[in-house]
Amino acid sequence: MILPLSRHRRTVFRQPHSGFSRVPFVQACTLSWDGLETTGLICNLSILGLNVHTEAQLEAQREVILRFRLPDEGPEIAAAAIVTWANDASPDNATGLPQGCGLRFLRVEPDDLRRIAALVARYLAAPREQVQPGVGQPFTAKVRIPFIAACTLTGRFGTRRGSVCNLSVVGVYVALGEIPAPGTRGRIAFRLPRSEREFATDFTVTWQNPDVPNRMLALPPGCGLHFENLGAREEELLSELVNEYQHAIAG
């Protein structure tokens, strides 16, 4: 049985500095250990390891098998890794980390490590104004930033839990198992940094990225949502978050 992380709010966690370049990378992954298995969402990546958003409780020094894909159409990566730290606090700023843990690679195939290094190098070499999470994602003319948060979608399709992967002032991309069809309407709720209340608004599904062989591998399976009926305060909160992230990476 996989236990959820404690709901008790602790001091906001700061990811330890590893000395290796860490880049935003959002992709679904699978973690397995001792006959158990859970899914997660990679938030960032380096050649040393990565950060995973998951509600599973994984203690430090736990060894796991990690499986995920890169957006290079290569084979799935399967690597042995060890949990180096865990975080059960919510982020307090635009670059903060969601609940989850840090993993350090123990064993990675040399070819796979070269693929990871190439991905990191491409990100670091790109002009900052050209760096956008979700390569190939439909263009909205709005700045889109990496932002990871658990979310709940409700509508005529029922209630579904997913994870926000990136965000702009007009919408979000959400990783989901069961993906609503384009045109579906509903309501999404998730928490923004420093907010005691959930951010909630109506949405329309604008496009799908289903888990099929030709899907866009730069993002986990899911869909794009366009916000509807945003109030002035909600739009202001989103703008502040986007501006805060841009300022942080520019500095």
C-alpha positions as CSV (number, residue, x, y, z in Angstrom):
1,M,0.0,0.0,0.0
2,I,1.3,3.4,-0.9
3,L,0.8,6.0,1.8
4,P,0.2,9.7,0.9
5,L,2.5,12.3,2.2
6,S,1.5,14.0,5.4
7,R,-0.9,16.9,5.0
8,H,0.9,18.7,7.8
9,R,2.4,21.9,6.4
10,R,6.1,22.1,7.1
11,T,8.7,24.7,6.3
12,V,8.9,25.3,2.5
13,F,11.6,23.1,1.0
14,R,14.5,24.3,-1.0
15,Q,16.1,21.8,-3.4
16,P,19.7,21.0,-2.5
17,H,22.4,22.4,-4.8
18,S,24.1,19.5,-6.6
19,G,26.7,21.4,-8.6
20,F,25.2,20.1,-11.8
21,S,23.0,22.2,-14.2
22,R,19.4,21.5,-13.6
23,V,16.8,22.3,-16.2
24,P,12.9,22.3,-16.2
25,F,11.6,19.0,-17.7
26,V,8.0,17.8,-17.2
27,Q,7.3,14.2,-18.0
28,A,5.4,11.3,-16.6
29,C,7.4,8.6,-14.9
30,T,7.0,5.3,-13.0
31,L,8.7,4.4,-9.8
32,S,8.9,0.8,-8.5
33,W,10.4,-0.8,-5.4
34,D,9.8,-3.9,-3.3
35,G,7.0,-5.1,-5.5
36,L,5.2,-1.7,-5.3
37,E,4.7,0.8,-8.1
38,T,3.5,4.4,-8.4
39,T,3.4,7.1,-11.0
40,G,4.9,10.6,-10.7
41,L,5.7,13.7,-12.7
42,I,9.3,14.7,-13.3
43,C,9.8,18.5,-12.6
44,N,13.4,19.1,-13.4
45,L,16.4,17.0,-14.6
46,S,20.2,17.0,-14.5
47,I,22.8,14.3,-15.5
48,L,23.0,13.5,-11.8
49,G,19.3,13.0,-11.1
50,L,15.9,14.6,-11.0
51,N,13.0,15.9,-8.9
52,V,9.7,13.9,-9.0
53,H,6.3,15.2,-8.0
54,T,4.5,12.3,-6.3
55,E,2.1,11.8,-3.3
56,A,3.8,8.5,-2.5
57,Q,5.8,8.5,0.7
58,L,9.4,7.6,-0.2
59,E,11.9,7.8,2.6
60,A,15.5,8.9,2.1
61,Q,17.9,6.2,1.0
62,R,15.1,4.2,-0.6
63,E,16.3,2.6,-3.9
64,V,13.9,2.6,-6.8
65,I,13.7,1.7,-10.5
66,L,12.7,4.8,-12.4
67,R,11.2,4.7,-16.0
68,F,10.6,7.7,-18.2
69,R,10.9,8.9,-21.8
70,L,12.7,11.8,-23.3
71,P,11.3,13.9,-26.2
72,D,13.9,12.5,-28.7
73,E,11.8,9.5,-29.8
74,G,14.4,7.2,-28.3
75,P,13.6,4.1,-26.1
76,E,12.2,4.3,-22.6
77,I,14.9,5.0,-20.0
78,A,15.0,2.6,-17.1
79,A,17.5,3.6,-14.3
80,A,18.2,2.6,-10.8
81,A,18.0,5.6,-8.4
82,I,18.1,6.5,-4.7
83,V,15.9,8.9,-2.8
84,T,18.1,11.7,-1.5
85,W,15.5,14.0,0.0
86,A,11.7,14.4,0.4
87,N,9.4,17.4,0.4
88,D,5.8,17.5,1.7
89,A,5.4,21.3,1.8
90,S,3.7,23.4,-0.9
91,P,5.8,25.9,-2.9
92,D,5.8,29.5,-1.8
93,N,7.0,31.1,-5.1
94,A,7.0,30.6,-8.9
95,T,10.1,28.4,-8.9
96,G,9.2,26.4,-5.8
97,L,8.8,22.6,-5.8
98,P,5.6,20.6,-5.3
99,Q,5.3,17.6,-3.0
100,G,7.7,14.8,-4.0
101,C,11.3,13.8,-3.7
102,G,14.8,14.1,-5.2
103,L,16.4,11.1,-6.9
104,R,20.0,10.5,-7.7
105,F,20.9,8.1,-10.4
106,L,22.7,5.0,-9.4
107,R,22.9,3.1,-12.7
108,V,22.0,4.5,-16.1
109,E,22.9,3.0,-19.5
110,P,25.7,5.1,-21.0
111,D,23.6,5.9,-24.1
112,D,20.7,7.1,-22.0
113,L,23.1,9.3,-19.9
114,R,24.3,10.8,-23.2
115,R,20.7,11.5,-24.2
116,I,20.0,13.2,-20.9
117,A,23.2,15.3,-21.2
118,A,22.2,16.3,-24.7
119,L,18.7,17.5,-23.5
120,V,20.3,19.6,-20.7
121,A,22.8,21.1,-23.1
122,R,20.1,22.0,-25.7
123,Y,18.1,23.8,-23.0
124,L,21.2,25.7,-21.7
125,A,22.3,26.7,-25.2
126,A,18.9,28.1,-26.2
127,P,18.3,31.9,-25.8
128,R,16.3,32.4,-22.7
129,E,13.5,34.1,-24.5
130,Q,13.1,31.0,-26.7
131,V,12.9,28.5,-23.9
132,Q,9.3,27.3,-23.5
133,P,8.1,24.2,-21.7
134,G,6.2,21.9,-24.0
135,V,7.9,21.9,-27.3
136,G,5.3,21.7,-30.1
137,Q,2.5,22.8,-27.7
138,P,-0.1,25.0,-29.6
139,F,1.0,28.6,-29.6
140,T,-1.1,31.0,-27.6
141,A,1.0,34.2,-27.9
142,K,1.1,34.2,-24.1
143,V,4.2,33.4,-22.0
144,R,4.0,29.9,-20.7
145,I,6.0,28.8,-17.6
146,P,6.8,25.5,-16.0
147,F,4.5,25.0,-13.0
148,I,3.7,21.7,-11.3
149,A,0.7,21.3,-9.0
150,A,-1.9,18.7,-8.2
151,C,-5.3,19.6,-9.6
152,T,-8.9,18.4,-9.7
153,L,-11.1,18.6,-12.8
154,T,-14.9,18.4,-12.4
155,G,-17.6,18.4,-15.0
156,R,-20.2,16.1,-16.6
157,F,-17.4,13.6,-17.0
158,G,-17.2,13.3,-13.2
159,T,-14.1,14.2,-11.1
160,R,-10.6,13.5,-12.2
161,R,-7.3,14.2,-10.5
162,G,-4.3,15.3,-12.5
163,S,-1.2,17.5,-12.4
164,V,-0.7,21.0,-13.9
165,C,2.5,20.9,-16.0
166,N,2.7,24.5,-17.3
167,L,0.7,27.6,-17.0
168,S,0.0,31.0,-18.7
169,V,-2.5,33.7,-18.0
170,V,-5.0,32.1,-20.4
171,G,-4.7,28.4,-19.6
172,V,-2.8,25.3,-18.4
173,Y,-1.6,22.0,-19.6
174,V,-2.7,19.1,-17.4
175,A,-1.3,15.6,-17.2
176,L,-4.2,13.1,-16.9
177,G,-5.0,9.4,-17.3
178,E,-8.5,9.8,-18.8
179,I,-8.4,12.8,-21.1
180,P,-11.6,14.7,-21.9
181,A,-12.4,15.4,-25.5
182,P,-11.7,18.8,-27.1
183,G,-14.6,21.1,-26.4
184,T,-15.4,19.6,-23.1
185,R,-16.2,22.1,-20.4
186,G,-15.6,21.9,-16.7
187,R,-14.0,23.5,-13.7
188,I,-10.3,23.1,-12.5
189,A,-9.0,23.8,-9.0
190,F,-5.4,23.9,-7.9
191,R,-3.2,25.8,-5.4
192,L,-1.0,28.7,-6.3
193,P,2.1,29.7,-4.2
194,R,1.4,31.7,-1.0
195,S,-2.3,31.2,-1.4
196,E,-4.4,29.7,1.4
197,R,-7.4,29.1,-1.0
198,E,-7.5,27.0,-4.1
199,F,-7.4,28.8,-7.4
200,A,-10.6,27.6,-9.3
201,T,-12.0,28.6,-12.6
202,D,-14.0,27.2,-15.6
203,F,-12.2,25.7,-18.6
204,T,-12.7,24.4,-22.1
205,V,-10.5,21.6,-23.4
206,T,-8.7,22.9,-26.5
207,W,-6.5,20.0,-27.5
208,Q,-5.4,16.5,-26.5
209,N,-2.1,14.7,-26.2
210,P,-3.2,11.1,-25.8
211,D,-0.9,8.2,-24.8
212,V,-0.4,6.9,-28.4
213,P,2.8,6.1,-30.3
214,N,2.8,9.5,-32.2
215,R,2.0,11.7,-29.2
216,M,4.0,14.8,-28.3
217,L,6.7,13.3,-26.1
218,A,7.8,16.7,-24.8
219,L,4.8,16.5,-22.5
220,P,3.1,13.6,-20.6
221,P,-0.3,12.4,-21.8
222,G,-2.9,15.0,-21.0
223,C,-4.7,18.0,-22.5
224,G,-4.6,21.8,-22.9
225,L,-7.2,23.8,-21.0
226,H,-8.3,27.4,-21.8
227,F,-9.6,29.4,-18.8
228,E,-13.1,30.7,-19.0
229,N,-14.8,33.5,-17.0
230,L,-11.6,34.6,-15.3
231,G,-12.1,37.4,-12.8
232,A,-9.8,40.4,-12.6
233,R,-8.2,39.1,-9.3
234,E,-7.6,35.6,-10.8
235,E,-6.0,37.1,-13.9
236,E,-3.8,39.3,-11.7
237,L,-2.6,36.3,-9.6
238,L,-1.6,34.4,-12.8
239,S,0.2,37.4,-14.2
240,E,2.1,37.9,-11.0
241,L,3.2,34.2,-11.0
242,V,4.4,34.4,-14.7
243,N,6.2,37.6,-14.1
244,E,7.9,36.3,-11.0
245,Y,9.1,33.2,-12.8
246,Q,10.5,35.3,-15.7
247,H,12.3,37.6,-13.3
248,A,13.8,34.6,-11.4
249,I,15.2,32.9,-14.5
250,A,16.5,36.2,-15.9
251,G,18.4,36.8,-12.7
